[in-house]
Amino acid sequence: MIVLIIGERVTLRALNKGDAQQILEWVNNPKLKYLTGTVYPVSEVEHEKWFENKLNDKFNKIFGIEECTNKSLIGVIGLNNTDLINRNTELYIYIGDESHWGKGLGTDAVKTLIRFIFEELNLHRVSLVVFSYNQRAINAYEKVGFVSEGIMRESLFKDGKYHDKILMALINDRKNSFL
C-alpha cells in the first residue's frame, strides 16, 4: 500500500525509481533551471546518485506531486535541513510539467505539505528561499501564509545580472486558515 498525503487538487506521494527519468528531464529544462537556480546541466550519473540519496534520507523527504484527476506526476516538493530539536525545516517545490504552471496546483501542494508538517511531524516553522524575479511563486507562498523575513540582496547571479533572494517563513501558530 502506498501512503499518500491528499490535498484538494493534488496528492503527494513517495517517489519511486520509475520517476527518476522524468525528474532528470525537468531539472535540465532551461525554463525550470531559471526558476530553481540550477546552473550546470545534470548528468544521468549525478542524478542517479542524488535521487538514491533522496530516497534513502530519513529526515529530508521528497514527494512526487500528482494531479488528482489524472494521477500523473507533475512536480516534486520536499524538505531540507530538517531540525527536529528546534522543530523547523526548509521547503522546496517545483512543478516540472509546464502545462500545469499557473493553475494553483503548486499552491495546493504547498498547503498540503504544510498541513502534514504541522499536524503530523509537529514542526513549528517552515522556511524557504525564493528569487525576487519569481513573482508567481512569491504570490503562491503569500497566499498560503508565508511572510518575508529578509532579503539577501544581489545574492544570485543569473542572466548577466544580480538578483535578490527572499527568505520567507510560516510559523505554526494554529491560526493558519488551511489547518
N, C-alpha and C positions, 0 to 999 in steps of 0.2 A: 504494500500500500504506500502510495506517495503522499507525503504530508504537504498540504497546500495552505497558503495564507491567502484568504479570499477577500478581495476588495469589492467595490461596487461595479467596476468595469474591467478590472484586471485581476489575475491570480498570480501570486508569487510562488514559485516552486524551486526545488533544488535543481541545480544544473546536472546534466549527465554528459558523458563523453560525446554523445551524438551532437551536442550543442557547440562543440569546440570550433568546427569549421565555420559555422555561421558567425560566431563571435569574432573570429580572426578576420573575416571579410569586413565586418563592421569597424574594427579597430584600425583597419587600413584605409577606410573611406575618408578621403580628404575633407569632406564637409564635417564629418564627425570628429576627425582629428583636430579641426579648428576649435570645436566646442569643448573637447576634453583636454586639450593642451599637449597631446601626443606629438612628438617631433619626428622621430625616426620611423621608418617602416618596420613593422613587426614580422619577423620570420616565423615559419611554422615551428622551428625548433624552440625559439624563445617562447612562443605562445603555448606550446605543449607543456613546457616547464612551469610557466606562470599558471596555466589552467590547472595542472595537477596540484600545485601548491595551494591554490584557492579552494579546490575541492576538499583538501585534507586539513585546512585551517579550522580549528575548533572554536575560535573566538571571532574572527573577522570573516563573516559569512558573505556569500554572494548568491543571489537568487536570479532565476530567469523570470522575466515579465511576460505573461501570456495574456492576450486579449480574451475576455471571457466568451465572446461569441464564436470565435473560430479556433481557439486553443493554439494559435501559432505564436512562436517565440518572437517578440518584438523588441526586446531590450534586456538590460540587466540592471540590477540595483543591489547595493551591498554596503557592508560596514567595514571600516578600517580603524585601526588604533583603538580598539575597544578596551576600556579601562574599567574592570569590574570593581575595583576598590572605590574609585571616585564616581562610578556609575555614569560614564559618558562614552560616547562613540562618535565616529565621523561617518557620514553618509555620502555615497556617490551613486549616480544614476546616469544612464543614457538610453534613449530609445534609438536603437540601431536601424530599424526599418523606417526609412524616411517617409513612407506613405502614412505613417502613424504620427508624424510630428504635428504639433499644434492642435491636437484633438482632446487634450485633457487626460490622456492615459498616463502620462508621466506624473501628473499631479495626483491621480488616484493611486498610483504605485507608491509614491512618497507617503501619502496619508495612510495607506495600508501598512507599510513597513513601520512608520512611526507608531501606529497603534500597537503593533506587535512589540516594538522596542519598549514602549512604556508599560503595557499591560502584561506581557509575558516575560520579558527579560528584566523588568523592573529597573530600567536605566532612568536616569534623571535628565540628562542633557544630550542633545544631538546637534552636531555642528557640521558645516560643510563650507567649501570654498567655491565661489562661482566667479567667472570672468566678467568684468564690467560690460563687455560688449554683448553678453548673452542675456539680453533683456527678457526674452521669453522664459528662460529658466528662473531669473530673479522674480518675475511676476508669479510663476508657479509656486516657488518657495514661500513668497509672502502670502499667497492665498492659503497655504497650509498653516501659516503662523510663524514662520521663521522671521527673525528680525536681524538687521545688520548690526554687527558688533564692532566692526572695524574695517578699515581699508588698508590693504598693503599696496601702497602707491607704486605704480610703474614697476611691478614685480614680475610681469610677464612680457616677454618679447615675442611678438607674433606679427608676421607680415610686415617686417621692417620698422615696427614702432612698438613703444611700450604701452602696456595696458595695466589697469588696476585689477587686483584680486579682492573680492569682497568676502569677508568672513561673516557667515550667518549662523544663527543657532536657534534652537527651540528648546524650552525648558518644560519639563512635565510638571505643570502647576495645577493639573486637574481641571483647568478652565478651558482647555483646548476643545473647541466645538465638535471635533470629529471623534473624540474619545467616548 
